[in-house]
Amino acid sequence: EEDEEGVMSILKYAENAIYDVCLPYIGRNIDADIENSITTAIEKVLEEMKSTDQTLIDTDQYPAYDVTVGLNSRRNQLLGKIYVYATICPVHAVRQIEVEMTVQ
């Protein structure tokens, strides 16, 4: 059975961790190399949540996490807006949760 409070706590922790990764890139020209760096850094944080904290879990149907960092229009790249799309599978949930964030 799903523990809603636990799921929300894990979701909030993941959102804050993603925000912390993206924060140093705000105001920088977000190009393809920086996009890859951000994606790798976010995946590392989520992998730690999976392996160390054990708050994310692989299931038969879903992977523990999946991350996509979106490159924006040239104007938004110069403004330093970062669009992050992630799906996570918290240990207390029976489903994946989609997270869509804009960090600016």
Rosetta constraint file for C-alpha pairs under 8 A:
AtomPair CA 1 CA 92 HARMONIC 7.71 0.50
AtomPair CA 1 CA 93 HARMONIC 7.73 0.50
AtomPair CA 1 CA 94 HARMONIC 7.62 0.50
AtomPair CA 2 CA 7 HARMONIC 7.85 0.50
AtomPair CA 2 CA 92 HARMONIC 5.50 0.50
AtomPair CA 2 CA 93 HARMONIC 5.08 0.50
AtomPair CA 2 CA 94 HARMONIC 6.42 0.50
AtomPair CA 3 CA 7 HARMONIC 6.20 0.50
AtomPair CA 3 CA 92 HARMONIC 5.56 0.50
AtomPair CA 3 CA 93 HARMONIC 6.84 0.50
AtomPair CA 4 CA 8 HARMONIC 6.14 0.50
AtomPair CA 4 CA 92 HARMONIC 7.75 0.50
AtomPair CA 4 CA 93 HARMONIC 7.75 0.50
AtomPair CA 5 CA 9 HARMONIC 6.19 0.50
AtomPair CA 6 CA 10 HARMONIC 6.24 0.50
AtomPair CA 6 CA 92 HARMONIC 6.46 0.50
AtomPair CA 7 CA 11 HARMONIC 6.09 0.50
AtomPair CA 7 CA 90 HARMONIC 6.08 0.50
AtomPair CA 7 CA 91 HARMONIC 7.62 0.50
AtomPair CA 7 CA 92 HARMONIC 5.87 0.50
AtomPair CA 7 CA 93 HARMONIC 6.24 0.50
AtomPair CA 8 CA 12 HARMONIC 6.04 0.50
AtomPair CA 9 CA 13 HARMONIC 6.16 0.50
AtomPair CA 10 CA 14 HARMONIC 6.15 0.50
AtomPair CA 10 CA 55 HARMONIC 6.66 0.50
AtomPair CA 10 CA 90 HARMONIC 6.56 0.50
AtomPair CA 11 CA 15 HARMONIC 6.19 0.50
AtomPair CA 11 CA 90 HARMONIC 7.54 0.50
AtomPair CA 12 CA 16 HARMONIC 6.19 0.50
AtomPair CA 13 CA 17 HARMONIC 6.12 0.50
AtomPair CA 14 CA 18 HARMONIC 6.12 0.50
AtomPair CA 14 CA 46 HARMONIC 7.31 0.50
AtomPair CA 15 CA 19 HARMONIC 6.12 0.50
AtomPair CA 15 CA 99 HARMONIC 7.91 0.50
AtomPair CA 16 CA 20 HARMONIC 6.12 0.50
AtomPair CA 17 CA 21 HARMONIC 6.35 0.50
AtomPair CA 17 CA 42 HARMONIC 7.90 0.50
AtomPair CA 17 CA 45 HARMONIC 6.98 0.50
AtomPair CA 18 CA 22 HARMONIC 6.31 0.50
AtomPair CA 18 CA 42 HARMONIC 5.93 0.50
AtomPair CA 18 CA 45 HARMONIC 7.70 0.50
AtomPair CA 19 CA 23 HARMONIC 5.96 0.50
AtomPair CA 19 CA 103 HARMONIC 6.72 0.50
AtomPair CA 20 CA 24 HARMONIC 7.73 0.50
AtomPair CA 21 CA 38 HARMONIC 7.09 0.50
AtomPair CA 21 CA 41 HARMONIC 6.62 0.50
AtomPair CA 21 CA 42 HARMONIC 6.44 0.50
AtomPair CA 22 CA 26 HARMONIC 6.91 0.50
AtomPair CA 22 CA 38 HARMONIC 6.69 0.50
AtomPair CA 22 CA 82 HARMONIC 7.35 0.50
AtomPair CA 22 CA 103 HARMONIC 6.87 0.50
AtomPair CA 23 CA 103 HARMONIC 7.44 0.50
AtomPair CA 23 CA 104 HARMONIC 7.93 0.50
AtomPair CA 25 CA 30 HARMONIC 7.65 0.50
AtomPair CA 25 CA 80 HARMONIC 6.91 0.50
AtomPair CA 26 CA 79 HARMONIC 7.75 0.50
AtomPair CA 26 CA 80 HARMONIC 4.77 0.50
AtomPair CA 26 CA 81 HARMONIC 6.75 0.50
AtomPair CA 26 CA 82 HARMONIC 7.69 0.50
AtomPair CA 26 CA 103 HARMONIC 7.63 0.50
AtomPair CA 26 CA 104 HARMONIC 5.94 0.50
AtomPair CA 27 CA 78 HARMONIC 6.94 0.50
AtomPair CA 27 CA 79 HARMONIC 5.58 0.50
AtomPair CA 27 CA 80 HARMONIC 4.24 0.50
AtomPair CA 27 CA 81 HARMONIC 7.63 0.50
AtomPair CA 27 CA 104 HARMONIC 7.79 0.50
AtomPair CA 28 CA 77 HARMONIC 7.58 0.50
AtomPair CA 28 CA 78 HARMONIC 6.48 0.50
AtomPair CA 28 CA 79 HARMONIC 7.19 0.50
AtomPair CA 28 CA 80 HARMONIC 5.21 0.50
AtomPair CA 29 CA 77 HARMONIC 5.33 0.50
AtomPair CA 29 CA 78 HARMONIC 4.67 0.50
AtomPair CA 29 CA 79 HARMONIC 7.20 0.50
AtomPair CA 29 CA 80 HARMONIC 6.01 0.50
AtomPair CA 30 CA 34 HARMONIC 5.77 0.50
AtomPair CA 30 CA 35 HARMONIC 6.47 0.50
AtomPair CA 30 CA 71 HARMONIC 7.33 0.50
AtomPair CA 30 CA 77 HARMONIC 4.82 0.50
AtomPair CA 30 CA 78 HARMONIC 6.74 0.50
AtomPair CA 30 CA 80 HARMONIC 6.15 0.50
AtomPair CA 30 CA 81 HARMONIC 7.93 0.50
AtomPair CA 30 CA 82 HARMONIC 7.79 0.50
AtomPair CA 31 CA 35 HARMONIC 6.08 0.50
AtomPair CA 31 CA 71 HARMONIC 7.32 0.50
AtomPair CA 31 CA 77 HARMONIC 7.10 0.50
AtomPair CA 32 CA 36 HARMONIC 6.26 0.50
AtomPair CA 32 CA 71 HARMONIC 7.39 0.50
AtomPair CA 33 CA 37 HARMONIC 6.31 0.50
AtomPair CA 34 CA 38 HARMONIC 6.08 0.50
AtomPair CA 35 CA 39 HARMONIC 6.16 0.50
AtomPair CA 35 CA 69 HARMONIC 6.36 0.50
AtomPair CA 35 CA 70 HARMONIC 7.56 0.50
AtomPair CA 35 CA 71 HARMONIC 7.00 0.50
AtomPair CA 36 CA 40 HARMONIC 6.09 0.50
AtomPair CA 36 CA 69 HARMONIC 8.00 0.50
AtomPair CA 37 CA 41 HARMONIC 6.12 0.50
AtomPair CA 38 CA 42 HARMONIC 6.13 0.50
AtomPair CA 38 CA 69 HARMONIC 7.35 0.50
AtomPair CA 39 CA 43 HARMONIC 6.13 0.50
AtomPair CA 39 CA 67 HARMONIC 6.80 0.50
AtomPair CA 39 CA 68 HARMONIC 6.70 0.50
AtomPair CA 39 CA 69 HARMONIC 5.97 0.50
AtomPair CA 40 CA 44 HARMONIC 6.16 0.50
AtomPair CA 41 CA 45 HARMONIC 6.42 0.50
AtomPair CA 42 CA 46 HARMONIC 6.27 0.50
AtomPair CA 42 CA 67 HARMONIC 7.51 0.50
AtomPair CA 43 CA 47 HARMONIC 5.93 0.50
AtomPair CA 43 CA 66 HARMONIC 7.81 0.50
AtomPair CA 43 CA 67 HARMONIC 6.83 0.50
AtomPair CA 44 CA 48 HARMONIC 6.25 0.50
AtomPair CA 45 CA 49 HARMONIC 6.41 0.50
AtomPair CA 46 CA 50 HARMONIC 6.27 0.50
AtomPair CA 46 CA 56 HARMONIC 7.77 0.50
AtomPair CA 46 CA 65 HARMONIC 7.00 0.50
AtomPair CA 47 CA 51 HARMONIC 6.02 0.50
AtomPair CA 47 CA 52 HARMONIC 8.00 0.50
AtomPair CA 48 CA 52 HARMONIC 5.13 0.50
AtomPair CA 48 CA 53 HARMONIC 6.52 0.50
AtomPair CA 48 CA 54 HARMONIC 7.97 0.50
AtomPair CA 49 CA 53 HARMONIC 4.75 0.50
AtomPair CA 49 CA 54 HARMONIC 5.69 0.50
AtomPair CA 49 CA 55 HARMONIC 5.57 0.50
AtomPair CA 49 CA 56 HARMONIC 5.92 0.50
AtomPair CA 50 CA 54 HARMONIC 4.61 0.50
AtomPair CA 50 CA 55 HARMONIC 5.75 0.50
AtomPair CA 50 CA 56 HARMONIC 4.50 0.50
AtomPair CA 50 CA 57 HARMONIC 5.94 0.50
AtomPair CA 50 CA 64 HARMONIC 6.97 0.50
AtomPair CA 54 CA 91 HARMONIC 7.37 0.50
AtomPair CA 55 CA 90 HARMONIC 5.77 0.50
AtomPair CA 55 CA 91 HARMONIC 5.28 0.50
AtomPair CA 56 CA 64 HARMONIC 5.43 0.50
AtomPair CA 56 CA 65 HARMONIC 7.56 0.50
AtomPair CA 56 CA 88 HARMONIC 6.98 0.50
AtomPair CA 56 CA 89 HARMONIC 5.56 0.50
AtomPair CA 56 CA 90 HARMONIC 4.43 0.50
AtomPair CA 56 CA 91 HARMONIC 5.11 0.50
AtomPair CA 57 CA 63 HARMONIC 7.25 0.50
AtomPair CA 57 CA 64 HARMONIC 4.70 0.50
AtomPair CA 57 CA 89 HARMONIC 5.95 0.50
AtomPair CA 57 CA 90 HARMONIC 6.15 0.50
AtomPair CA 57 CA 91 HARMONIC 5.34 0.50
AtomPair CA 58 CA 62 HARMONIC 6.05 0.50
AtomPair CA 58 CA 63 HARMONIC 4.62 0.50
AtomPair CA 58 CA 64 HARMONIC 4.37 0.50
AtomPair CA 58 CA 89 HARMONIC 7.08 0.50
AtomPair CA 59 CA 63 HARMONIC 6.21 0.50
AtomPair CA 59 CA 64 HARMONIC 7.28 0.50
AtomPair CA 62 CA 89 HARMONIC 7.08 0.50
AtomPair CA 62 CA 95 HARMONIC 7.68 0.50
AtomPair CA 62 CA 96 HARMONIC 6.86 0.50
AtomPair CA 63 CA 88 HARMONIC 7.69 0.50
AtomPair CA 63 CA 89 HARMONIC 6.96 0.50
AtomPair CA 64 CA 88 HARMONIC 5.57 0.50
AtomPair CA 64 CA 89 HARMONIC 4.87 0.50
AtomPair CA 64 CA 90 HARMONIC 7.34 0.50
AtomPair CA 65 CA 86 HARMONIC 6.97 0.50
AtomPair CA 65 CA 87 HARMONIC 5.36 0.50
AtomPair CA 65 CA 88 HARMONIC 4.28 0.50
AtomPair CA 65 CA 89 HARMONIC 6.25 0.50
AtomPair CA 66 CA 86 HARMONIC 5.47 0.50
AtomPair CA 66 CA 87 HARMONIC 5.24 0.50
AtomPair CA 66 CA 88 HARMONIC 6.66 0.50
AtomPair CA 67 CA 84 HARMONIC 7.23 0.50
AtomPair CA 67 CA 85 HARMONIC 5.85 0.50
AtomPair CA 67 CA 86 HARMONIC 4.38 0.50
AtomPair CA 67 CA 87 HARMONIC 6.68 0.50
AtomPair CA 68 CA 84 HARMONIC 5.92 0.50
AtomPair CA 68 CA 85 HARMONIC 5.09 0.50
AtomPair CA 68 CA 86 HARMONIC 6.22 0.50
AtomPair CA 69 CA 82 HARMONIC 7.18 0.50
AtomPair CA 69 CA 83 HARMONIC 5.76 0.50
AtomPair CA 69 CA 84 HARMONIC 4.59 0.50
AtomPair CA 69 CA 85 HARMONIC 6.23 0.50
AtomPair CA 70 CA 82 HARMONIC 6.90 0.50
AtomPair CA 70 CA 83 HARMONIC 5.12 0.50
AtomPair CA 70 CA 84 HARMONIC 6.24 0.50
AtomPair CA 70 CA 85 HARMONIC 7.62 0.50
AtomPair CA 71 CA 77 HARMONIC 7.24 0.50
AtomPair CA 71 CA 82 HARMONIC 7.46 0.50
AtomPair CA 71 CA 83 HARMONIC 7.33 0.50
AtomPair CA 72 CA 76 HARMONIC 5.64 0.50
AtomPair CA 72 CA 77 HARMONIC 5.74 0.50
AtomPair CA 72 CA 81 HARMONIC 7.62 0.50
AtomPair CA 72 CA 82 HARMONIC 7.67 0.50
AtomPair CA 72 CA 83 HARMONIC 7.69 0.50
AtomPair CA 73 CA 77 HARMONIC 6.18 0.50
AtomPair CA 74 CA 78 HARMONIC 6.32 0.50
AtomPair CA 75 CA 79 HARMONIC 6.39 0.50
AtomPair CA 76 CA 80 HARMONIC 6.15 0.50
AtomPair CA 76 CA 81 HARMONIC 5.56 0.50
AtomPair CA 77 CA 81 HARMONIC 6.10 0.50
AtomPair CA 77 CA 82 HARMONIC 7.80 0.50
AtomPair CA 79 CA 104 HARMONIC 7.89 0.50
AtomPair CA 80 CA 104 HARMONIC 6.23 0.50
AtomPair CA 81 CA 102 HARMONIC 6.72 0.50
AtomPair CA 81 CA 103 HARMONIC 5.84 0.50
AtomPair CA 81 CA 104 HARMONIC 4.70 0.50
AtomPair CA 82 CA 102 HARMONIC 5.61 0.50
AtomPair CA 82 CA 103 HARMONIC 5.11 0.50
AtomPair CA 82 CA 104 HARMONIC 6.43 0.50
AtomPair CA 83 CA 100 HARMONIC 7.44 0.50
AtomPair CA 83 CA 101 HARMONIC 5.80 0.50
AtomPair CA 83 CA 102 HARMONIC 4.61 0.50
AtomPair CA 83 CA 103 HARMONIC 6.50 0.50
AtomPair CA 84 CA 99 HARMONIC 7.85 0.50
AtomPair CA 84 CA 100 HARMONIC 5.83 0.50
AtomPair CA 84 CA 101 HARMONIC 5.13 0.50
AtomPair CA 84 CA 102 HARMONIC 6.36 0.50
AtomPair CA 84 CA 103 HARMONIC 7.89 0.50
AtomPair CA 85 CA 98 HARMONIC 7.45 0.50
AtomPair CA 85 CA 99 HARMONIC 5.82 0.50
AtomPair CA 85 CA 100 HARMONIC 4.65 0.50
AtomPair CA 85 CA 101 HARMONIC 6.50 0.50
AtomPair CA 86 CA 98 HARMONIC 5.87 0.50
AtomPair CA 86 CA 99 HARMONIC 5.05 0.50
AtomPair CA 86 CA 100 HARMONIC 6.46 0.50
AtomPair CA 87 CA 96 HARMONIC 6.13 0.50
AtomPair CA 87 CA 97 HARMONIC 5.40 0.50
AtomPair CA 87 CA 98 HARMONIC 4.40 0.50
AtomPair CA 87 CA 99 HARMONIC 5.92 0.50
AtomPair CA 88 CA 96 HARMONIC 5.46 0.50
AtomPair CA 88 CA 97 HARMONIC 5.37 0.50
AtomPair CA 88 CA 98 HARMONIC 6.64 0.50
AtomPair CA 88 CA 99 HARMONIC 7.77 0.50
AtomPair CA 89 CA 93 HARMONIC 6.68 0.50
AtomPair CA 89 CA 94 HARMONIC 7.75 0.50
AtomPair CA 89 CA 95 HARMONIC 6.22 0.50
AtomPair CA 89 CA 96 HARMONIC 4.54 0.50
AtomPair CA 89 CA 97 HARMONIC 6.25 0.50
AtomPair CA 90 CA 95 HARMONIC 7.96 0.50
AtomPair CA 90 CA 96 HARMONIC 7.41 0.50
AtomPair CA 90 CA 97 HARMONIC 7.96 0.50
